[in-house]
Each structure stands twice: as C-alpha cells, then as structure tokens.
Amino acid sequence: MGELSKLPNIGPAVEEQLNAVGIATYEQLKEIGSKQAWLKIQEIDSSACINRLYALEGAVRQIKKSELPAEIKAELKEFYNAVKA
C-alpha cells in the first residue's frame, strides 16, 4: 500500500492506475488536479466512470466523495459529459 491509498476514496486499484500514469504522491495528484488525472486514467482504462472522477476530486480535497459540494459535483459532471460526448 502506497501513499495514495491512504487518501479518501483511493483504493489499491485506483492507486495502481494513478501510478501507471505517473502520479505517485498526493502532491502530484493535487498539482495535476482531478480532471487531468481522470483523463490520464481514462486513456488506460476506458471504463473509468464519473464516480472515479468524484473519488479523485475528493482525494485532492481529502474528503469522501459523498461530501463533495453539489456545485463541485455539477461542474465535474459537466466536464465528464463534455469528454464523453
């Protein structure tokens, strides 16, 4: 278990994906941001869904994804839908 899986919402599988796309520390995740991190994961795992995006944003903010403010979830959903379109 590495550093990232100690963050909220990040289990071993997501940590492995983050590592695979060059993100190994919280600082790197925070710097790149949830959207760019999700896009990188999407390149190696097309099944990465909106919940993974919420999880990454929660990890950046160090909160559970269920605690994300509604306006942040709405912004992330808009981003997700634009990418998927």
N, C-alpha and C positions, 0 to 999 in steps of 0.2 A: 504494500500500500504506500503510495507516494504522497506528496504534499497536496495535490489537487483533490484527492478523495477525502481529505479532511474538511473540505468546504461543503456547505449545504448543497444538496441536490446532485453531488458528483459521486457516483459510484465507480467501481473498478473499470467497468466497460467504457464509460464516458471519459474517465481519466486516460485510459489506453488510447482512445480516439484523439484526445487533446494532445497527448504525447506524440502520436503518429503525425500530427500536422504541425509539430514544432512548438507546442505550448506545454511547458513542464512546471511552471511556477504560477502562483497567484498573481505576481507582478506582471508576468507576461499576459495572462488572461485579462487582467484589468486594463493593461495598456492597449491590447488589440480590441477589447470590447466583445460583448456577447454576439453581436450581429456578425462581425468578421470571423469570430471563432466558429460560429454556426455554419457560415458559408464554407469555411475550410473543411469542417466535418462533413458537410453535405457533399463535397467533392469525393470523399472516400466512402460515404455511407448515404446513399440516396434515400434511405428510409428515415433519416433524421427529420423528426416532425417538430411541430410548434412547441410541444412540451419540452423538447431538448433545448430549444431557444429560450423558453421561460426558465428552465433549470440553469442555463449558463448565466442569464441575467441575474437570477437570484444568487448564484455563486459569486458573481462580481460584487454584488451588494452585500454579500454574506448574510442572506436571509433565505428562508424557504420560499420556493417559487409560489406557494399559495399566499404568501404575504406581500407579493408584488402589488404596488398600487394599480388600480384599474386603468389609469391613464397610460401607465407604462405597458401594461398588457395590451392595451388597444394599439399603441404605437408599434409594439413588436408584432402584433397580428397583421397590421397594415404592411409592415416590412415583409413578413413571411408570405402574405398573399401576393405581393408585388413580385417577389422572387419566383414563386410557384406559377405565376401567370404565364 
